[in-house]
Amino acid sequence: MDILKDLRSSPMSRLQVRAVAVAIALMLIDGMDVAVAAYAAPALSKAWSLDPVTLGFLLSSGLVGMAAGSLILTPFSDRIGRRRMMLLALMLVCTGMVLSVFAGDVVQLMAYRVLAGLGIGGMIANLNVFVSEYSSDKRRGSIFGLFTSGFAIGATLGGFIAGPLIPHFGWRSVFAVGAAASIIMLAVTWRFLPESLEYLVSKRPPNALARINALLLQMHRTPLDALPELPQGQQVQRGIKDLLAGRMAIQSLLLWTGYGMMIAAYYFASTWTPKLIATSSGDDGLGVTMGLVVNFGGIIGCFIFSILAVFLRSRHLLLGSLLVSALIYVLFGMTFNQTSLAIAIGAVLGVVTSANVAGFYATTPTLFPAALRGTGIGWMVGIGRLVSIVSPIAVGYLLAGGWKAEDVFILFGIPLVLSALAMATIWSLTSGKPVGEQVSETARVG
């Protein structure tokens, strides 16, 4: 495994930069595909006369698929490879997006959103692992900031596209654009995305040595004469069982809780904000504008995190961002009916919520050893998605029950505080030691 350690401590090669660039582009497409439902929601609600509860279930349907994709599909990347898993996930996304264009009723559209979400969920968790494995140690924090920004950029592009398209061509047009973009990225991924070098070294599929040497030559590295010896500790890793054994159980549960609370608040803001603003103002166009503002703020937030990560520890940035986010949710609720001020605070809302996501992605690799990285990240993201599914549905019920939109925003400050407490507890329990080392100790004790 010395070749992997050497690559991680060296400047990134052109192949590594290309691999990360393709991964960021895939995140961009994921962001667009997830956001189109939120941008289409106002027009879709009118076209099909949907009540708030039904709309909440529709907005959550994609999250159901994303949860299943993270939990079920991502672990297969340890068997069939990161590249093959990415292509399979993209095929599911393309199929779901194309079918969404031709949905005849809300039930069909929910089913197609689940299918697309299945691919998106499997892809995002897999991309996290892939980017971690192709990034150098020196650049990993900054790269994850840029990587996370891809999702916000895609969501923002979706808004720019939805604004002029929906009034002229209807809500189906944004799904058509998303389908076309996904198909293009399927071709790009097939042509330019390499297999993970770490996967080839660790899992040793057929022709592993030849495939490793082909990648090393592209990195201008000396080919290997034989496969490197695997460390003995890798042989005893048992996947999810290690994450739920002994002292690691409480840490895993806290991690899943922290991520779930954060992502629930994130998806409430990203899925419901355009609809709530449109309803409050009576202007569907303003709803799209608000969605654009929030997502553009998200792009800025990722870049800010990427820059600050050079000077500050990512965990400190994450804790600060979570607490500031809680405050911003409360302020947004208090100024919800003051349109100009709400738009300005909405931009800040986008900044801090996306910084939260970047913070979790940047700190997650230090919480899992390499042998458990795919399983650990897949389950963290998957369980987080399961928690976040409740968010849009619950909001639908709250609104139907007479809650005001501004009160709902204030309410969602609570999960962000709980998320900060969960993560602070994890780092306190480990006393600065990476959770990965705790996993190894648990495996030896077991």
C-alpha positions in Angstrom: 0.0 0.0 0.0 3.1 2.3 0.0 2.2 3.5 -3.5 -1.1 4.8 -2.2 0.6 6.6 0.7 3.1 8.1 -1.7 0.4 9.3 -4.1 -1.6 10.9 -1.2 1.4 12.9 -0.1 2.5 14.0 -3.6 1.2 16.8 -5.8 -1.9 15.7 -7.8 -1.3 14.4 -11.3 -3.4 15.4 -14.3 -5.3 12.1 -14.1 -6.2 12.8 -10.5 -7.4 16.3 -11.3 -9.4 15.0 -14.3 -11.0 12.3 -12.0 -12.0 14.9 -9.4 -13.3 17.3 -12.1 -15.6 14.6 -13.5 -16.8 13.9 -10.0 -17.6 17.5 -9.4 -19.5 17.6 -12.8 -21.5 14.6 -11.7 -22.4 16.4 -8.4 -23.6 19.3 -10.5 -26.0 17.1 -12.5 -27.2 15.5 -9.2 -28.0 19.0 -7.8 -29.9 19.9 -10.9 -31.9 16.6 -11.0 -32.8 17.0 -7.3 -33.8 20.6 -7.5 -36.0 20.4 -10.6 -38.9 19.1 -8.6 -38.8 22.1 -6.2 -38.7 24.5 -9.1 -41.6 22.7 -10.9 -43.7 22.5 -7.6 -45.7 25.8 -8.0 -46.7 25.1 -11.6 -47.2 21.4 -11.0 -49.4 22.1 -8.0 -51.7 24.2 -10.1 -51.7 21.9 -13.0 -52.7 18.8 -10.9 -54.5 20.7 -8.1 -52.2 19.2 -5.4 -52.8 19.8 -1.7 -49.8 20.5 0.6 -49.7 17.0 2.0 -49.6 15.4 -1.5 -47.0 17.9 -2.6 -44.9 17.0 0.5 -45.0 13.3 -0.4 -44.0 14.2 -4.0 -41.0 16.3 -2.9 -39.9 13.5 -0.5 -40.2 10.7 -3.1 -36.8 11.5 -4.5 -35.3 11.4 -1.0 -36.8 7.9 -0.5 -34.8 6.8 -3.6 -31.7 8.6 -2.5 -31.8 6.9 0.9 -32.2 3.4 -0.7 -29.4 4.2 -3.2 -27.0 5.2 -0.4 -27.8 2.2 1.8 -28.2 -0.5 -0.9 -26.2 0.5 -4.0 -23.1 2.2 -2.5 -21.8 -0.9 -0.7 -21.7 -2.7 -4.1 -19.0 -0.3 -5.1 -16.7 -2.4 -2.9 -17.6 -5.4 -5.0 -17.9 -4.1 -8.6 -15.8 -1.0 -8.4 -16.4 2.7 -8.1 -16.5 3.3 -11.8 -19.0 0.6 -12.6 -21.2 1.7 -9.7 -21.1 5.2 -11.0 -22.2 4.1 -14.5 -25.0 1.9 -13.1 -26.3 4.8 -10.9 -26.2 7.2 -13.8 -28.3 4.8 -15.9 -30.9 4.8 -13.2 -30.9 8.6 -13.0 -31.3 8.9 -16.8 -34.2 6.4 -16.8 -36.0 8.1 -14.0 -35.6 11.6 -15.4 -36.8 10.6 -18.9 -39.8 8.8 -17.5 -40.7 11.8 -15.3 -41.2 13.9 -18.5 -44.0 11.6 -19.5 -45.6 11.1 -16.1 -49.4 11.0 -16.4 -50.3 11.6 -12.7 -48.7 12.3 -9.3 -48.4 8.6 -8.4 -46.4 7.9 -11.6 -44.2 10.9 -11.0 -43.5 9.8 -7.5 -42.4 6.4 -8.7 -40.1 7.9 -11.3 -38.6 10.3 -8.8 -37.9 7.3 -6.5 -36.1 5.7 -9.4 -34.0 8.8 -10.2 -33.3 9.2 -6.5 -32.1 5.7 -6.3 -29.4 6.5 -8.8 -28.6 9.9 -7.2 -28.2 8.4 -3.7 -25.9 5.6 -4.9 -23.9 8.1 -6.9 -23.4 10.8 -4.2 -22.2 8.5 -1.5 -19.9 6.7 -4.0 -18.6 10.0 -5.3 -17.6 11.0 -1.7 -15.5 7.9 -1.5 -14.1 8.3 -5.0 -13.0 11.9 -4.5 -11.4 11.0 -1.1 -9.4 8.3 -2.8 -8.2 10.5 -5.7 -7.4 13.6 -3.6 -4.0 14.4 -2.1 -3.9 14.8 1.7 -2.9 18.5 1.3 -5.8 19.4 -1.0 -8.6 17.2 0.4 -10.3 19.8 2.5 -10.4 22.4 -0.2 -11.4 19.8 -2.9 -14.4 18.7 -0.8 -15.5 22.3 -0.6 -15.4 22.6 -4.4 -17.0 19.1 -4.7 -19.9 20.1 -2.5 -20.4 23.3 -4.5 -21.1 21.2 -7.5 -24.5 20.3 -6.0 -25.4 23.9 -5.3 -24.2 25.0 -8.7 -26.4 22.4 -10.4 -29.4 23.4 -8.3 -28.8 27.1 -9.2 -28.5 26.2 -12.9 -31.8 24.4 -12.6 -33.4 27.6 -11.4 -32.0 29.6 -14.2 -33.3 27.1 -16.6 -36.7 26.7 -14.9 -37.4 30.5 -14.8 -37.9 31.0 -18.5 -38.8 27.5 -19.5 -41.8 26.7 -17.2 -43.9 29.8 -18.2 -43.5 28.9 -21.9 -43.3 25.1 -22.0 -44.7 23.9 -18.7 -43.2 22.0 -15.8 -42.2 19.0 -17.9 -39.6 21.0 -19.7 -37.3 21.2 -16.7 -37.3 17.4 -16.3 -36.5 17.1 -20.0 -33.4 19.3 -19.6 -32.4 17.3 -16.6 -32.7 14.1 -18.5 -30.6 15.4 -21.4 -27.9 16.7 -19.1 -27.8 13.3 -17.3 -27.4 11.4 -20.6 -24.5 13.7 -21.6 -22.8 13.0 -18.3 -23.3 9.3 -18.7 -21.2 9.5 -21.9 -18.6 11.7 -20.3 -18.3 9.3 -17.3 -17.9 6.3 -19.6 -15.1 8.0 -21.5 -13.2 9.9 -18.8 -13.8 8.5 -15.4 -11.0 6.1 -14.2 -11.4 3.3 -11.7 -10.3 4.0 -8.2 -6.6 3.0 -7.7 -7.3 2.3 -4.1 -10.1 -0.1 -5.0 -7.9 -1.9 -7.5 -5.1 -2.3 -4.9 -7.4 -3.3 -2.0 -10.0 -5.5 -3.8 -7.8 -7.0 -6.6 -10.4 -7.7 -9.3 -9.3 -9.6 -12.5 -6.3 -8.0 -14.2 -5.8 -5.7 -11.2 -2.0 -5.4 -11.7 -2.4 -4.4 -15.4 -5.1 -1.9 -14.6 -3.1 -0.4 -11.8 0.0 0.0 -14.0 -2.1 1.6 -16.7 -3.2 4.2 -14.2 0.3 4.7 -12.8 1.7 5.3 -16.3 -0.9 8.0 -16.9 0.2 9.5 -13.6 3.9 9.3 -14.9 4.7 6.8 -12.1 6.9 3.7 -12.3 4.8 0.5 -12.9 4.7 -2.2 -10.2 6.2 -5.6 -10.7 3.7 -7.2 -8.4 0.6 -6.3 -6.3 1.6 -4.8 -3.0 1.0 -6.8 0.2 -2.2 -6.0 2.0 -2.0 -4.9 5.6 -3.2 -7.6 8.0 -5.7 -5.2 9.7 -7.6 -5.0 6.4 -8.4 -8.7 6.5 -10.4 -8.4 9.7 -12.7 -5.6 8.8 -16.3 -6.7 8.9 -18.1 -3.8 7.4 -21.2 -2.5 9.1 -20.7 -4.8 12.0 -17.6 -2.9 13.0 -19.5 0.4 13.0 -22.1 -1.1 15.4 -19.8 -3.0 17.8 -18.8 -2.0 21.3 -17.7 1.6 21.8 -18.2 2.4 18.1 -22.0 2.0 18.3 -22.7 5.2 20.2 -20.3 7.1 17.9 -22.0 5.7 14.8 -25.5 6.6 16.1 -24.4 10.1 17.0 -22.8 10.6 13.6 -26.0 9.4 11.8 -28.1 11.6 14.1 -25.9 14.7 13.5 -25.9 14.2 9.7 -29.6 13.4 9.6 -30.6 16.5 11.6 -28.5 18.7 9.4 -29.6 17.3 6.1 -33.3 17.3 7.2 -33.1 21.1 7.7 -31.2 21.5 4.4 -33.8 19.6 2.4 -36.7 21.5 4.0 -35.1 24.8 2.9 -34.2 23.5 -0.6 -37.5 21.8 -1.4 -40.1 24.1 0.2 -38.7 27.6 0.1 -39.7 28.3 -3.6 -43.3 27.1 -3.0 -43.7 28.9 0.3 -42.4 32.2 -1.1 -44.6 31.9 -4.2 -47.6 31.2 -2.0 -46.9 34.1 0.4 -46.3 36.6 -2.4 -48.7 35.2 -5.0 -45.9 35.3 -7.5 -44.6 32.0 -8.9 -41.7 33.8 -10.5 -40.6 35.2 -7.1 -40.6 31.6 -5.8 -38.1 30.6 -8.5 -36.0 33.7 -7.7 -35.9 32.8 -4.0 -34.7 29.3 -4.9 -32.0 30.8 -7.1 -30.9 33.1 -4.3 -30.7 30.3 -1.7 -28.8 28.0 -4.1 -26.4 30.7 -5.3 -25.7 31.4 -1.6 -24.9 27.7 -1.3 -22.2 28.0 -4.0 -20.6 30.9 -2.2 -20.8 29.0 1.1 -18.9 26.0 -0.4 -16.2 28.3 -1.7 -15.9 30.1 1.6 -15.5 26.8 3.4 -12.9 25.7 0.9 -10.8 28.8 1.5 -11.2 28.8 5.3 -10.3 25.1 5.5 -6.8 26.1 4.5 -6.4 28.0 7.7 -8.9 26.4 10.2 -9.8 22.9 11.2 -12.8 21.5 9.3 -14.5 20.3 12.5 -14.4 23.8 14.0 -15.8 25.3 10.8 -18.6 22.7 10.8 -19.6 23.4 14.4 -19.6 27.1 13.9 -21.6 26.8 10.7 -24.3 24.6 12.3 -24.9 27.0 15.1 -24.9 30.0 12.8 -27.4 28.1 10.6 -29.8 27.7 13.4 -29.7 31.5 14.0 -30.2 32.2 10.3 -33.3 29.9 10.1 -34.8 31.8 13.0 -34.0 35.2 11.4 -35.4 34.1 8.1 -38.7 33.0 9.7 -38.9 36.4 11.5 -38.5 38.3 8.3 -40.3 35.9 6.0 -43.0 38.4 5.0 -40.6 41.3 4.3 -39.7 40.3 0.8 -36.5 42.3 0.2 -35.0 41.5 3.6 -36.0 37.8 3.3 -34.2 37.5 0.0 -31.0 38.9 1.5 -31.2 36.6 4.5 -32.1 33.7 2.2 -28.8 34.2 0.5 -27.0 33.8 3.8 -29.2 30.8 4.5 -27.8 29.2 1.4 -24.3 30.0 2.4 -24.5 28.4 5.8 -26.5 25.3 4.8 -24.1 24.4 2.0 -21.2 25.0 4.3 -22.7 22.5 6.7 -22.8 19.8 3.9 -19.2 20.6 2.9 -18.2 20.3 6.6 -19.7 16.9 7.0 -18.1 15.7 3.7 -14.7 17.1 4.7 -14.6 15.6 8.2 -16.2 12.2 7.3 -13.0 10.7 5.8 -11.2 11.1 9.1 -13.9 9.2 10.9 -13.5 5.9 9.0 -10.5 3.7 8.1 -10.0 3.1 4.4 -11.4 -0.5 4.6 -14.7 0.8 6.0 -14.9 4.1 4.0 -17.5 3.0 1.5 -19.7 1.3 4.0 -19.4 4.1 6.6 -20.1 6.9 4.2 -22.9 5.0 2.4 -24.7 4.3 5.7 -24.2 7.8 7.0 -25.6 9.4 3.9 -28.3 6.7 3.6 -29.6 7.0 7.2 -29.4 10.8 6.9 -31.6 10.5 3.8 -34.1 8.4 5.7 -34.3 11.1 8.4 -34.6 13.8 5.8 -37.5 12.1 4.1 -39.7 13.0 7.0 -38.8 16.7 6.6 -40.8 17.8 3.5 -43.7 15.5 4.4 -43.9 16.8 8.0 -43.9 20.4 6.6 -46.9 19.5 4.4 -48.8 18.3 7.4 -47.8 21.3 9.5 -49.0 23.7 6.8 -52.2 21.8 6.3 -52.7 22.0 10.1 -52.6 25.8 10.1 -48.9 26.5 10.8 -47.4 29.6 9.3 -44.4 29.3 7.0 -42.4 31.6 9.2 -43.0 29.4 12.2 -41.8 26.4 10.3 -38.5 28.0 9.5 -38.0 28.9 13.2 -38.8 25.4 14.2 -36.0 24.0 12.0 -33.4 25.8 13.9 -33.7 23.1 16.6 -32.4 20.2 14.5 -29.3 22.2 13.6 -28.5 22.8 17.3 -28.9 19.0 17.9 -26.6 18.3 15.0 -23.9 20.5 16.4 -24.3 18.8 19.8 -24.0 15.3 18.3 -20.8 16.1 16.4 -19.3 17.9 19.4 -20.0 14.8 21.5 -18.3 12.5 18.9 -15.1 14.5 19.0 -15.2 14.8 22.7 -15.6 11.0 23.1 -12.7 10.3 20.7 -10.5 12.9 22.4 -9.2 13.9 19.0 -8.5 10.4 17.9 -10.0 9.5 14.5 -13.0 7.2 14.8 -11.2 4.9 12.3 -8.7 4.0 15.0 -11.6 3.3 17.4 -13.0 0.9 14.8 -9.8 -0.9 14.6 -9.6 -1.3 18.3 -13.2 -2.6 18.4 -12.4 -5.1 15.7 -9.4 -6.4 17.7 -11.4 -6.6 20.9 -14.3 -8.4 19.1 
